[in-house]
Amino acid sequence: MSAEGGEGFAASLDAFHEQARSAAGLDDFGDPAYLEGLRVLLESLDEDENLSAMGAAIFRNEIVKTLATRLRVERRLQEASAVPGNDVRRPIIVTGLVRTGSTALHYLMGQDPGLQKLEYWLSAEPQPRPPRAEWEEHPDFQASKAELEFLYRVTPSLMAVHEMHPDWPEECRHILAQSFTDDRFECSATLPRYFEWYRETPHPETYTRHRKVIELIGSTDPRRRWLLKYPVHLRQLPALFDVYPDACIVQTHRDPRTVIASYASFLSKIRAVHEKSVDLEAIAREQMESWAHAAEAGMAARQQRGSEAFFDLHFPAFMADPIGSVRRIYAHFDQELTPEGERKLQAWRAAHPQGKHGAHQYEKQEIGVDEGEILDRFAGYMEFFQLKA
């Protein structure tokens, strides 16, 4: 599928860069390692005959926007290089299979003033975190607010699946996307070439840049411990530990049959925005393999690293006692939960009950993949973590 029906995506590589330079008024993209992922992505988009005209336009705009953001962040990183760096010590990083309660846990822990989090608007436009009183009038905050409002207008059912706001905790996806090493691209369209490259390729340069960006954002509050979250980190734990050797990993777990059914349903809504037709079974099989591979990568990294850096949280235990789960995580990783912090966590729980915006409705049998097949593919994972079928 060509970029907006004209020149192909791969052939537009230089044009995308030129548009980004024009938008940002800058020309230094930093470490050129990002080009490998970008080229694979563009070639994959050219191969997707199911990509709609709107999907092609969305990808084109997203590529230029991401490159322009990379330019601005590169300038900020260079400006900050003369300032003594802040040391990101023992960050608490939530990861695990998708749809395992990690977002609910992240949002809950993100209310604790004892931790600093990656807010949505700062993940989208990384910069030193301004004082809270300045956020509402900040143009980048307003841009994120408008972006999210548009998203939920176009696909209102997404609110029940994944609610986001510009000042809420956000995943690391925007930061990884700046290196074109993020699963958002395979989530949005059928891109087998990119899917295979992304899954099989280590991304050390992505995590080197990730730490630089986190240090940049936290430079106005260097002493407070970081809370980060992204299921995708499970795929790249060796690269993550290389740049965060003292990382404290919270790994969330859930029955993979529910994981795959829920996630395939979620991605079908995303794919419908970008592609002409949606094949739910194909999505389910693709994601079953993707996340089984991620689970195996995570187990291999743990066996190599040792279990001391990990805390395992199973979905039923978290749902039964969310605040108690946070206390156990904190006790494991030497983080104090102050009375003020606990009050804020309790207030968040009261204001955000499960299903506040409606339930995410799906049926496991609708995805076209037999539950026994899912159990077989995740058998090693379930045995390793003692998950019951």
Secondary structure per residue as TSV (DSSP state, phi and psi in degrees):
chain	resnum	aa	ss	phi	psi
A	1	M	-	360.0	125.9
A	2	S	-	-76.5	161.5
A	3	A	G	-70.3	107.9
A	4	E	G	55.7	35.4
A	5	G	G	77.8	0.0
A	6	G	S	-106.9	-126.6
A	7	E	S	-63.3	144.3
A	8	G	-	-60.1	162.0
A	9	F	T	-60.8	-50.5
A	10	A	G	-61.7	-38.6
A	11	A	G	-70.1	-14.7
A	12	S	G	-93.7	7.9
A	13	L	H	-52.5	-51.1
A	14	D	H	-65.5	-37.9
A	15	A	H	-65.6	-39.2
A	16	F	H	-60.5	-43.6
A	17	H	H	-65.2	-39.2
A	18	E	H	-67.3	-40.2
A	19	Q	H	-64.3	-38.2
A	20	A	H	-66.1	-42.7
A	21	R	H	-59.1	-43.1
A	22	S	H	-65.1	-41.1
A	23	A	H	-68.0	-38.4
A	24	A	H	-92.6	-19.9
A	25	G	T	69.2	26.4
A	26	L	-	-137.5	167.2
A	27	D	-	-140.8	6.0
A	28	D	-	-104.2	108.5
A	29	F	-	-88.4	-1.9
A	30	G	-	77.6	-152.2
A	31	D	-	-52.1	120.3
A	32	P	T	-73.5	4.5
A	33	A	T	-58.3	-26.2
A	34	Y	H	-62.3	-21.5
A	35	L	H	-65.2	-29.9
A	36	E	H	-60.8	-51.8
A	37	G	H	-64.1	-39.0
A	38	L	H	-63.4	-43.8
A	39	R	H	-63.8	-42.1
A	40	V	H	-63.4	-40.7
A	41	L	H	-61.3	-46.9
A	42	L	H	-64.2	-41.2
A	43	E	H	-63.3	-39.0
A	44	S	H	-66.3	-40.3
A	45	L	H	-63.3	-36.4
A	46	D	H	-64.4	-27.8
A	47	E	H	-85.6	-13.6
A	48	D	-	-83.9	97.8
A	49	E	T	-75.8	-10.2
A	50	N	T	-91.4	-4.6
A	51	L	B	-68.5	128.3
A	52	S	-	-81.1	167.4
A	53	A	H	-61.2	-40.5
A	54	M	H	-66.2	-40.5
A	55	G	H	-61.6	-41.7
A	56	A	H	-62.6	-41.6
A	57	A	H	-65.1	-40.9
A	58	I	H	-62.7	-45.9
A	59	F	H	-62.6	-42.9
A	60	R	H	-59.8	-48.3
A	61	N	H	-63.0	-39.3
A	62	E	H	-65.7	-39.4
A	63	I	H	-64.1	-46.9
A	64	V	H	-64.8	-42.6
A	65	K	H	-61.5	-42.8
A	66	T	H	-65.4	-41.7
A	67	L	H	-64.9	-40.2
A	68	A	H	-65.6	-39.8
A	69	T	H	-63.6	-41.5
A	70	R	H	-58.6	-41.8
A	71	L	H	-60.0	-47.5
A	72	R	H	-65.5	-40.2
A	73	V	H	-68.0	-38.5
A	74	E	H	-59.6	-42.0
A	75	R	H	-62.3	-44.4
A	76	R	H	-65.2	-37.2
A	77	L	H	-64.7	-39.7
A	78	Q	H	-66.7	-40.4
A	79	E	H	-65.5	-33.8
A	80	A	H	-81.1	-12.1
A	81	S	T	-64.8	-23.7
A	82	A	T	-82.5	-9.7
A	83	V	S	-95.5	136.7
A	84	P	-	-52.6	129.5
A	85	G	-	-70.6	151.6
A	86	N	-	-94.3	140.6
A	87	D	-	-91.3	113.5
A	88	V	-	-80.3	103.1
A	89	R	-	-106.0	131.6
A	90	R	S	45.4	52.5
A	91	P	-	-62.6	142.3
A	92	I	E	-90.3	119.6
A	93	I	E	-122.4	117.8
A	94	V	E	-90.8	129.1
A	95	T	E	-148.9	-175.8
A	96	G	E	137.6	-178.3
A	97	L	S	-60.7	154.0
A	98	V	T	-64.6	157.6
A	99	R	T	58.9	36.9
A	100	T	S	-112.9	16.3
A	101	G	S	89.7	6.3
A	102	S	H	-66.3	-34.4
A	103	T	H	-68.1	-45.1
A	104	A	H	-60.8	-41.3
A	105	L	H	-64.5	-44.1
A	106	H	H	-61.6	-47.3
A	107	Y	H	-61.4	-40.5
A	108	L	H	-65.9	-52.2
A	109	M	H	-63.7	-28.9
A	110	G	T	-66.8	-10.3
A	111	Q	T	-83.6	-12.3
A	112	D	-	-75.1	116.7
A	113	P	T	-65.3	-10.5
A	114	G	T	-77.1	-10.3
A	115	L	E	-121.0	146.8
A	116	Q	E	-102.8	142.3
A	117	K	E	-119.8	166.3
A	118	L	-	-91.2	99.0
A	119	E	B	-70.1	151.2
A	120	Y	H	-53.4	-48.7
A	121	W	H	-68.5	-29.4
A	122	L	H	-82.4	-23.8
A	123	S	H	-72.0	-35.6
A	124	A	H	-73.9	-32.2
A	125	E	S	-139.1	76.2
A	126	P	-	-59.9	135.6
A	127	Q	-	-168.7	162.9
A	128	P	-	-54.8	130.8
A	129	R	-	-65.2	118.2
A	130	P	-	-73.4	167.4
A	131	P	-	-58.0	144.4
A	132	R	G	-56.3	-35.2
A	133	A	G	-63.3	-18.8
A	134	E	G	-93.6	-6.9
A	135	W	T	-65.9	-47.5
A	136	E	T	-57.4	-33.2
A	137	E	T	-94.2	-2.2
A	138	H	-	-73.7	131.3
A	139	P	H	-60.2	-33.0
A	140	D	H	-71.2	-36.1
A	141	F	H	-63.8	-45.8
A	142	Q	H	-63.4	-35.6
A	143	A	H	-65.8	-42.0
A	144	S	H	-65.5	-39.7
A	145	K	H	-61.3	-44.5
A	146	A	H	-65.8	-38.6
A	147	E	H	-62.2	-44.6
A	148	L	H	-70.7	-38.4
A	149	E	H	-61.5	-40.2
A	150	F	H	-65.0	-42.7
A	151	L	H	-57.3	-45.8
A	152	Y	H	-77.6	-20.9
A	153	R	H	-70.7	-41.7
A	154	V	H	-72.5	-41.4
A	155	T	-	-130.5	74.6
A	156	P	T	-61.0	-24.5
A	157	S	T	-67.6	-18.4
A	158	L	H	-66.5	-23.6
A	159	M	H	-60.6	-36.0
A	160	A	H	-74.6	-19.0
A	161	V	H	-94.1	-42.9
A	162	H	-	-156.1	99.9
A	163	E	-	-86.5	134.3
A	164	M	-	-134.8	148.2
A	165	H	-	-142.1	153.9
A	166	P	T	-60.4	-27.7
A	167	D	T	-102.1	7.0
A	168	W	S	-86.6	160.9
A	169	P	B	-59.8	142.0
A	170	E	-	-129.8	155.2
A	171	E	-	-68.8	174.3
A	172	C	S	-86.7	12.9
A	173	R	H	-62.1	-39.2
A	174	H	H	-63.9	-37.7
A	175	I	H	-67.8	-44.8
A	176	L	H	-65.6	-34.5
A	177	A	H	-63.9	-26.9
A	178	Q	T	-61.3	-21.5
A	179	S	T	-101.8	5.0
A	180	F	T	56.4	39.1
A	181	T	-	-129.5	72.5
A	182	D	S	-149.1	148.4
A	183	D	T	-80.9	1.4
A	184	R	H	-59.0	-30.9
A	185	F	H	-71.9	-45.1
A	186	E	H	-72.0	-22.3
A	187	C	H	-72.3	-30.4
A	188	S	H	-87.2	-22.2
A	189	A	S	-154.9	167.6
A	190	T	-	-86.5	101.1
A	191	L	-	-130.4	73.3
A	192	P	H	-59.8	-35.7
A	193	R	H	-63.9	-48.1
A	194	Y	H	-66.2	-40.1
A	195	F	H	-55.0	-49.0
A	196	E	H	-68.0	-44.1
A	197	W	H	-61.6	-46.9
A	198	Y	H	-62.7	-41.3
A	199	R	H	-69.9	-37.9
A	200	E	H	-95.8	-7.5
A	201	T	S	-105.9	127.1
A	202	P	-	-67.2	150.3
A	203	H	-	-129.5	62.4
A	204	P	H	-62.5	-36.6
A	205	E	H	-66.4	-30.5
A	206	T	H	-62.4	-43.0
A	207	Y	H	-78.3	-27.9
A	208	T	H	-61.3	-43.8
A	209	R	H	-70.3	-36.6
A	210	H	H	-55.0	-47.7
A	211	R	H	-64.7	-40.5
A	212	K	H	-60.0	-41.2
A	213	V	H	-68.4	-42.4
A	214	I	H	-61.9	-42.1
A	215	E	H	-63.1	-38.0
A	216	L	H	-62.3	-49.6
A	217	I	H	-62.5	-42.0
A	218	G	G	-85.5	6.7
A	219	S	G	-65.5	-20.8
A	220	T	G	-88.5	-3.2
A	221	D	S	-148.1	61.2
A	222	P	T	-71.1	-16.5
A	223	R	T	-90.9	-18.2
A	224	R	S	-80.9	137.6
A	225	R	E	-68.0	145.0
A	226	W	E	-90.9	143.6
A	227	L	E	-116.7	122.9
A	228	L	E	-129.5	161.2
A	229	K	E	-157.0	135.6
A	230	Y	-	-173.2	121.7
A	231	P	G	-54.8	-34.4
A	232	V	G	-58.9	-27.0
A	233	H	G	-58.7	-23.9
A	234	L	G	-58.8	-30.7
A	235	R	G	-73.0	-24.5
A	236	Q	G	-127.3	37.4
A	237	L	H	-60.3	-38.9
A	238	P	H	-58.9	-43.2
A	239	A	H	-67.2	-37.7
A	240	L	H	-64.4	-46.0
A	241	F	H	-67.2	-26.9
A	242	D	H	-61.6	-36.7
A	243	V	H	-100.5	-20.0
A	244	Y	-	-125.0	72.1
A	245	P	T	-63.5	-20.3
A	246	D	T	-106.9	22.4
A	247	A	-	-60.2	143.3
A	248	C	E	-110.1	107.9
A	249	I	E	-96.8	122.2
A	250	V	E	-99.0	114.7
A	251	Q	E	-106.7	121.9
A	252	T	E	-94.1	148.1
A	253	H	E	-135.6	148.8
A	254	R	-	-159.3	157.9
A	255	D	-	-52.6	119.9
A	256	P	H	-63.4	-20.8
A	257	R	H	-63.9	-41.6
A	258	T	H	-70.5	-39.7
A	259	V	H	-56.4	-52.6
A	260	I	H	-68.4	-41.1
A	261	A	H	-63.2	-46.3
A	262	S	H	-65.8	-43.4
A	263	Y	H	-72.1	-38.6
A	264	A	H	-61.8	-40.5
A	265	S	H	-62.1	-43.9
A	266	F	H	-61.6	-47.7
A	267	L	H	-68.0	-27.2
A	268	S	H	-62.2	-31.8
A	269	K	H	-70.5	-38.3
A	270	I	H	-69.0	-45.9
A	271	R	H	-62.3	-34.2
A	272	A	H	-62.4	-25.4
A	273	V	H	-76.5	-26.3
A	274	H	H	-109.2	-22.2
A	275	E	B	-122.8	159.5
A	276	K	S	-69.1	-36.2
A	277	S	-	-142.1	157.2
A	278	V	-	-122.2	127.9
A	279	D	-	-110.0	98.0
A	280	L	H	-62.0	-40.7
A	281	E	H	-64.7	-41.9
A	282	A	H	-62.0	-39.5
A	283	I	H	-63.9	-44.7
A	284	A	H	-62.2	-43.0
A	285	R	H	-67.9	-41.0
A	286	E	H	-60.2	-46.3
A	287	Q	H	-76.5	-28.4
A	288	M	H	-60.3	-45.8
A	289	E	H	-68.5	-40.9
A	290	S	H	-59.8	-47.5
A	291	W	H	-84.9	-23.0
A	292	A	H	-66.2	-40.5
A	293	H	H	-63.4	-41.3
A	294	A	H	-63.5	-42.0
A	295	A	H	-61.4	-41.6
A	296	E	H	-66.3	-39.9
A	297	A	H	-62.8	-40.5
A	298	G	H	-65.1	-40.1
A	299	M	H	-65.8	-41.2
A	300	A	H	-63.1	-41.6
A	301	A	H	-65.5	-38.5
A	302	R	H	-66.9	-42.6
A	303	Q	H	-63.2	-33.5
A	304	Q	H	-77.8	-37.2
A	305	R	H	-85.8	-34.6
A	306	G	-	101.4	157.9
A	307	S	G	-86.5	-8.5
A	308	E	G	-61.5	-30.4
A	309	A	G	-83.6	3.7
A	310	F	E	-120.7	147.6
A	311	F	E	-129.9	125.2
A	312	D	E	-97.5	130.5
A	313	L	E	-126.7	116.1
A	314	H	E	-88.9	143.2
A	315	F	H	-54.4	-47.3
A	316	P	H	-60.5	-38.5
A	317	A	H	-66.1	-39.9
A	318	F	H	-66.3	-44.2
A	319	M	H	-65.5	-33.2
A	320	A	H	-72.9	-31.5
A	321	D	-	-153.1	76.4
A	322	P	H	-59.9	-47.6
A	323	I	H	-66.4	-42.2
A	324	G	H	-61.3	-35.4
A	325	S	H	-62.9	-42.2
A	326	V	H	-63.7	-41.6
A	327	R	H	-59.1	-41.9
A	328	R	H	-66.7	-39.6
A	329	I	H	-61.5	-47.0
A	330	Y	H	-62.0	-41.6
A	331	A	H	-63.3	-37.8
A	332	H	H	-68.6	-34.7
A	333	F	T	-112.1	19.5
A	334	D	T	57.8	47.9
A	335	Q	-	-116.4	128.8
A	336	E	-	-80.6	134.3
A	337	L	-	-104.1	104.0
A	338	T	-	-75.5	163.7
A	339	P	H	-55.9	-39.6
A	340	E	H	-63.2	-43.3
A	341	G	H	-61.1	-43.0
A	342	E	H	-66.2	-37.7
A	343	R	H	-60.9	-40.8
A	344	K	H	-68.9	-37.1
A	345	L	H	-65.3	-42.0
A	346	Q	H	-65.0	-40.0
A	347	A	H	-64.8	-39.1
A	348	W	H	-63.7	-44.4
A	349	R	H	-59.9	-41.3
A	350	A	H	-67.9	-34.9
A	351	A	H	-85.7	-14.9
A	352	H	S	-132.4	67.0
A	353	P	-	-67.4	155.4
A	354	Q	T	-59.4	135.2
A	355	G	T	79.6	20.0
A	356	K	T	-56.0	-38.2
A	357	H	T	-105.2	23.6
A	358	G	-	98.8	158.3
A	359	A	-	-85.8	149.8
A	360	H	-	-79.4	104.7
A	361	Q	-	-87.9	125.4
A	362	Y	-	-160.2	157.7
A	363	E	-	-121.8	133.2
A	364	K	G	-57.8	-38.7
A	365	Q	G	-70.8	-17.8
A	366	E	G	-68.1	-22.3
A	367	I	G	-77.5	-11.7
A	368	G	S	82.8	6.1
A	369	V	-	-115.8	126.6
A	370	D	-	-64.6	140.3
A	371	E	H	-61.0	-35.0
A	372	G	H	-62.6	-35.0
A	373	E	H	-66.3	-39.3
A	374	I	H	-65.4	-44.4
A	375	L	H	-61.8	-39.8
A	376	D	H	-63.8	-42.1
A	377	R	H	-68.9	-30.4
A	378	F	T	-103.7	16.4
A	379	A	H	-58.6	-43.7
A	380	G	H	-63.4	-41.9
A	381	Y	H	-63.1	-45.5
A	382	M	H	-66.2	-37.4
A	383	E	H	-69.3	-42.7
A	384	F	H	-59.4	-41.7
A	385	F	T	-103.0	8.9
A	386	Q	T	56.7	47.3
A	387	L	-	-88.9	135.7
A	388	K	-	-93.6	137.3
A	389	A	-	-76.1	360.0
